[in-house]
Each structure stands twice: as C-alpha cells, then as structure tokens.
Amino acid sequence: MNILISGVHGFIGSNLTNSLSLGKTIYGLDIIFPTKDGIVKTYSWKNLENKTLPEVDVIIHLAGKAHDTKNQSEAQSYFDINTELTKRIYDYFLSSSTKKFIFFSSVKAVADKVEGAFLTEEVVPNPKGPYGKSKVLAEKYILENWPAPNSNKSVFILRPCMIHGPDNKGNLNLLYKVVSKSIPWPLGAFDNRRSFTSIDNLCFVIDRLISEKCRPGIYNIADDEPLSTNELIEVICKTMGRKVQIWYLPQKLMNGIARIGGLLHLPLNQDRLRKLTENYVVSNAKIKEALKIKRMPVSAKEGLRRTIKAFQK
C-alpha cells in the first residue's frame, strides 16, 4: 500500500510514520525535506501543482497552520494554509487514482465551547476564531465536492480534540514544565472535564481507516475517558515521581486575580482562566461504531503517562 502524507515531518506526521511504516510505502509532502526512516521521499507542493507525485492508494492531509494560543498570527494566514491548501490537495485527490482521502480538521471547527454534556458530529459548526473558521471552510469545500457513490473513492474528515504524544509542543508540554518546577496548581477548586486524544489512539484509528472498509464521513477523535485538570496534574506528578501539589483556592479569588492579570497583561487573565477551567468533552461513539470496537486501545490516563515519560526523555 502506498501512502502520501502532507505535513509528514510535523508532530503527528512523524508519529504516524513510525506507526504505519511496517508493510507500507510512505511518501511525504512538505515544505522541508529531511531524510527520515520510513519515508521513501518527501515531495514539495510544486510537485502537487505539476502533478509529478507518485501514484498512491491513500492521501493523509495533515499540513496546516496550528492554533496560535498566543493570538499573534494574522487571521488571513489560517485561511491561506488551512483552507486553500486543503482545496488544492483535495482537487488533486479527485483527479487522481487515489482511493482514500483523510483530512485532519479539528473539534475547534465546530465549537470553541461545548454546549451540553458533550460534543457530537451532529452539532452544527459555529467556530469563533480564524483557526476554527478556516478549518470549517475546508470541510465545507470537501462536503460540497463529495465523490459520487460510484466513484470508488472514500473521504474521511477527522476532528480530533487535543492531541498529545512524543515531541508534542502544545499546552500539555507547558503544563508539564510548570509541574516539573514544583509549582503548585492553584485552580483545584474548578471542577472541569476535558477530552484528550493520545497519539497511540490516533494512529490506531488511521491504521484501521486505511486497512479496512469503513463508512466515509465526519468523525470526532478522542480518548474514551474525559479527565479533570486536577486528574491531569495527578497523572503528571505521579508519572514523574513527584508529590501532587494542588491548591483549592476560592474561585472568586482566582477570578479576581485573572481580571487584574488582564489589566496588567500577566500570564493569568480571564480568557486563559476560562480555557483552563471550562468543560470540553468530546464523544467518540461514532468512530468506535465505524471501527466496530467497544473501547480505544489506550486509556486516557495511560496515554498521558506515555506522553509524560516521553517528555522526561
């Protein structure tokens, strides 16, 4: 089986290459071209324009502009990359002999905040920021140009929640650095629950979508169990062999500190406090039904332990 992965040298692409390389021929499509075990050759986007890419069975489109948590990126850059780049590679897929197309969107293409108990694929997308809006526009283009039933092509739009694993440089890595410095977690009084996606579960899903016949469509990707931030801190501390330090300071006090932080441009402001303490639970029932499994292979806590151990190395 021949596979083309755009953004192959990024965090997800690197882990996916390590997971899928056995028995599969993997080509890359990227803006950098380092040699890497498991990748036969990395092509440029000019090769896509010139249609000089090798024939493949599957295209996995990972390349995109990640969500800038510091809000320093220009809004248009999200649309130039996340929307327009997706259109280009999807058009190539439609005109090629490739049978499967897997697009990595995001739960942020649907909602910045989950209304109700959990987020499902049936929720009507209403993203707020440019990252989510650029992703949902890419989804819309794919849906408007869905392959005909007799075309023998299958398309999968995946919406993972926060992905973590080796070489991840997101918010979990920042939280790990805070805990590693023995700084107590001051937000213990906030009882929130969030869904995560371990890279092992993500690679498992991709492998099954590639290898088996599954119903095309839109799928959320998440671990089975949502965790509170307090549970997350506990997992990090115990994995590192450190004492769990959680302060249960009054919520009113922390809200007041966050308001002052916003005025003084401190790290803890109202927006960041909201993101750290809000609920964001994602349902993975649809993808498990499609894959005919009852549970993901790795539990949420075990996936986090593996990530923290990778950070330690």
N, C-alpha and C positions, 0 to 999 in steps of 0.2 A: 504494500500500500504506500502510495506517495502522498505526502502532506506538505502544504505550503503554509507557513506561519508568519504573519506580519507582526512586526514588533518582537521578533524572536529572541532578541538579546536583552529584553527587559526582565523584570522580576517574574511575571507569570510565564513568559516565553521560555526563560531559562529552566524553570522548574518543570514545565510541560515537556520540554525537550528531553530532560533526564528521565521523565516518566514514560514517554512514548517511544523512545528511540529503539527499543528492542523489537526487531522484526518489522520496522517501518523506516522508510526513506524520507528524511525531513529536509526540506529546503526553507531558507529564511527569506524574508522581505523586510528590509530595514534601512535606516539611514547611516548605520555603522556596519562594518564588515569584518569583525574579528573572527579568527578561526575558533571553532568550538567543537568538541567531541559530540557526535550525534547529528551534526548539521553538515550535509554534503556541500552546500554552497549557499551563501547569502547574496540575494539579488537586490538591486536598487529599484526605486519607484519609476525610474526611466525605463527599466525592463518591462514594467507593467504597461506603461504608455505605448511602448514599441511592440508589445505582445511577444516578447522574447523570453518568457518564463517557461519552465518545463511543464509538461502535462502532469497534472496531479489529480488524485481522487477526492481530496478534501482541502478546503481553504479555511484556516482559522484566523480570523481578523482580530488581533489584539491591539495593534498600533492605535494610539490615541493620546490625547492630552489629558493627564490625570487631574483630578480635582485639586485645585490650589487652596489649601486650608487657610493660607495667609491672605487670600484675596488680592494678590498682587499682579495677576495675569490680566491681559486685555481680553475683554469678552469675545471679540471677533476671532481671536486665536483658537478658541474652543470650536467655533463653527468651521473655521478653515480646516482644522485637523479632524475633529470627531465626526463632523457631518460630511464635508466634501470628500475627504479621503475614503470614507466608507462608501460613498456613492461610486467612486472610481473603481474600487476593487470589487464591489458588488456587480457593477456593469460588466467588468471583466469576467466574473464568475458566470453570469448569464450567457455570455457569448462563447464560453469555453466548454470543454467536455467534462469539467469537474462536476461531480455528483452531489457533494455536500458542502454547505457554507455555514460556518459557525461564527456568529457575530457577538462580541463581548460588549454588551451595553452595561447598564447599572441600575440598581434599585433607585438611584437618585434621578433616573429618567422618569420615574413615576411620582415620587413624593419626597420632599425634604423632611416631612414629619408624618408619622403613621397615625392615621385616624382609626380608632377602633383597636381591637385586640392584636391584629397582625396584618401584614401587607400580603395581598394575593395578586395573581396575574390579572384578575378581573377589575382591579381598581383602575379608573380612568386616569391616565397620566396628567399630572399638573405640577411639573417641576418649577422651581423658583429661580435658581441661578443659571448662569450661562453653561455650566458643565452639564447639568441635567437637561436643559433645553437643547443643547447640541446633540446629546445622545438620543433624545426622543425624536428629533427631526431625522436622524439617521434611521431609527426604527421605522418611522413613517414612510420614508423613501422605500425601504425594503418591503414593507407591507403593501405599498401601492404598486410594487413591481414583483409581486409574489409569483414564483414559477407556476405554470399551468400544471394541473394534476397529471397530465400525460407526458410531462417533460422529463421524468425520471430524475428530477433534482429535489433535494431536501434542504430546507433552510431552518436554522435554529437561532433564535435571539435569546441570549442568556443575560439575566440580570442578577449578578452576584451582589451580595452585601459585602461588608469589609473583609477583604482577603488578607490572610497573613501566612507567613512561612519564611524559610531561609532567605536572607537578603532583602526582606521587606523593609522599606524605609518610611512607612506611614506612621499613623498615630500610635499604634501599638509599640513600635520601636521607641518612640518618645516616652511613652508611659514606662517602658522597661528601664530606660535611662534614669527616670525620676526615682523609681523604686530601688535601683541599684545604688543610688546615692543615700539610701536610708532616709529619704524624705517621707514623712507620714502623709497618708492620703486624707485630706481634710473634708471630703464630701460623703462620708459614710452615712449621714442622715438621709441622703437621697436614695430612695429605693427604686432604681430603674432596671430595665431589662433590655438587652440588645442581642441581635443575632450576628454571628460571625461566620466566615467561610474559611476553613483550613485549606491550604493548598493541596493537601492529600485528597480531600473530598472533591475538590475542583478537578484535579487530574483524573480521578476515578470517573467522574461524570463525563468528561471529554472523551476518555478512552471508550466508554460504553456507547456514546453517541456516534463515535467513529466506527466502531466494530460491529454494532448491531443495528437492526432496523427499528427506529423509534419514530414516533409521530412528530412531524415538524411543528414548530410553533414557538411561543414565548414561554420561557421558564425562569422562575426565580431559583437562585442557588444559595443555599445556606446550610449550616450545620443543623443537626436535629434540635439541640437544646439552646435556647437563649440564656445568656448569663447576665447577672447584675455586675456593675462595675466593681462592687465590693468582692464578688466572687472572682472576678478577673485579677484583682490585686492579690487575693489569697493564692491563686494559682501561680502567679509570677513569683511571689515571695517564697512559697513552698518549693517551687522548682529550683530556685536559687539557694535554698537552704537558709533563708533569712526569716527573722521574726516578722509576722504580719503586723503592720502599724496602720491602723485606720482610726481617724478621729471622727467622732459623731457630733460635729459642731452644729448648732441650730441652723435650720435652713434660712431663717430670716437674717441671721448674721451673715451667712455666706452670700445671700442675695444683695445685702447692703455693701459688702466688700466688692462684689462684682460691679455694682453701679459705680462705686468710687474708682475701680480699676478701669472702667470705660472712660471716665473723665480724665484720668491720669495716664491713659494709654499703657496700662500694666498688662501682664500676660493673662490674668484672670479678669475677663469682662463679662457682661451679661450674655453676649452671644456664645462665648466659649463655655460658660457655665451651662447654658441650655443644651449645648451639644454633648457635654459631658454627663448630663443627668437625665436626658429625655429617654423615653422608650422608643425602640425601633426594632420591632420583632417581625421577622420575615417568614412566611410559610414556604416550606419546600415540598409540600404534599404532591404537587403536580408533577415535579421531576421524578420523585420516587415512584409514582404510579407509572410514569412513562418507562422507567427503567426496570419496573417490576421488582422493586426492593422494598423492604419494610423499614430499614434504617440505613443511614450513611455508614460507610466502613469505619470512620474515625469519629469518636465523640468530640464534643466541643472542647471539653477540658483537656483531653488527650492531645488534640490538635494544638492547643495553646501551649501545652508542656513541650511539645516537639519544637515549636517556634522559639520559645524562650531558651531551650537548650542550644538551638542554632545560633541565637544571639550571643550566648555565652562563649561559643567557639570563635 
